[in-house]
């Protein structure tokens, strides 16, 4: 049974929308902007679906689009702002960040290319190979950035325990 690229994309976009929102929110820290980013990425995916060469790679292909949308929005904003949890309006989406807000803050403080890899690996549970495909970085670079990010997080957390 052959499944069309369009029906595969539709199914994927519908079933994984909460994951997309969580990833966008981890970048933007703003409910409305995260929803806008997901909507923009979905529109771009529809417009560019003919570029999806391997239907089984839809996950990494879409994450790459979403990451680009989020980084474009951050670039337009020119700064990252912290929004305290009590300032977020209640909606159909819960706060998608990990329960350890301190860790999420530390991930946000990492250089963007390292934070992206940490988010994709641990928030979205992508394999290193999938992260390489989603970011366009060579696998060796992904491994190096992941190692560097984890080391920076560990040093940062150990610093708190020694004070």
N, C-alpha and C positions, 0 to 999 in steps of 0.2 A: 504494500500500500504506500503510495507516494503522497507525502504531505507537502503542500505548497509552501514556498518561502513566506508568503503573506500570512497563511494561517499559523505557521510556526511562530512568526514574529508576534502576531496578535495574541496567541496563547501565552507566550513568554511575557509580554508586556503586562498582561492582565494578572497573571499569577505572581509576578515578582515585584509589583508596584510598591509594596511596603519596604522591600529591600532598597529599591531605588531612592525612596524618600529618606530612608535612614542614612544612606551614603551621602546624599546631597545635604542633608541636615548636618552631618559631621563636618562638612566643609563650611557651610554658610551660617550655621547657628541661628537661623531665622526660619520660622515655619513657612511664611509666605514665599520667601525667596527659594526655599527648598522645593516647595510645590511648583513654583514657576520653572525651576531648573529641570525638574522631572518632565514637566509638560513640554518644555522646549526640546529636551533630549528625545522624547517620544516623537515629536513632530519631525525632528531631524532624521531619526531612524526610519520613519515612514518615507521621507523624501529620498533617503539614501539606501533603501533596502536592496536595490540592484547591486550595491557594492558588497553586500554580504555574500562572499564566495562560498563559504562552507557553513551550511545551516547549523551544524553542531557547535559552531563557534559564536553563536548568537549572544551568549552571556558576556564574553570578553569584548566582543564588538560593541555591544550596547554600553558596557561600563566605560569603554574608551570615549564614547560620545558624551556620556553623562559627566565624566571627569573633565572633559574639555569645556562643557557648558559651565560647570561650577567654577573652574579656574578663570574662565572669561568673566564671570560675574564678580569674582573676587578682584580681578584686575580692574574692572570698571569701578568697583567700590573703592579701590586703592587702599583699603585697610580692612582688617578683620576686627569685628567688635564682639565683645563677650556679652551675651544676653543671659542675665540670671534666670534660673528655672522658674521663679515665681512671676517673672514678667511675660512668660509665654502664655498666649491665650489657649484656652481649652478647645479642643477640636476633635475630629475623628481620628487624629494621629496622636499616639502617646509619644513622650520624649524618647527618641530612638537611640540615645547614646547609652553607653555602658553604665551600669549602676555606680561604678567607681568614677565619679565626676572628676576627681583629682587626676586619675590616670588619663581621662579624655583631655583634660587641660594640658597635661604634659605632652600628649601626642600632638595637640595643636601647636605647641611651642617648638616642635621639631621643624627643620627645613621642609617646605612643602613637598618636595619629591620623595623625601623619606616618610613623611606623615601619610602620604598617599599609599605607599607600600604597606605600612603598618595597618592602615584602615582596611585595605583590600584583603590582607592576609588574615587578620584577626576579627574584624567586624563582619566581613563578607565571606570569610573562609575560602578564598580563592587559593589555588595552588600557585607555586612560584611561576610555573609555566604560564598559567592563566594571567597572572599579574604582568608578566612580560608581554603577553599579547595585548592586554588592556592598556598598558602604559606606553607600549612601543619601545621600551627599554630592553636591551639584551638581558638574557637570563643571568649572566654573571653580574651585571650592574644591579639587578633586582636583589640578588643574594647579598652583595656588598652593602647596599642601602638598608636591607632588612637587618643585617648584622649590626651595622653602625647605629641604626635607630634603636634596636633593643639594648645595645650597650649604653647609649645616651640615656635611655629611660631607666636602666638599672642604676647608673651612676647618680642620676637625679633623685631617685627614690632612696638610695643608700645615704645620700647627703642629708636627707630629712631624718633618718634614723640615728645618725651620729650627732645630731645637734642636741 
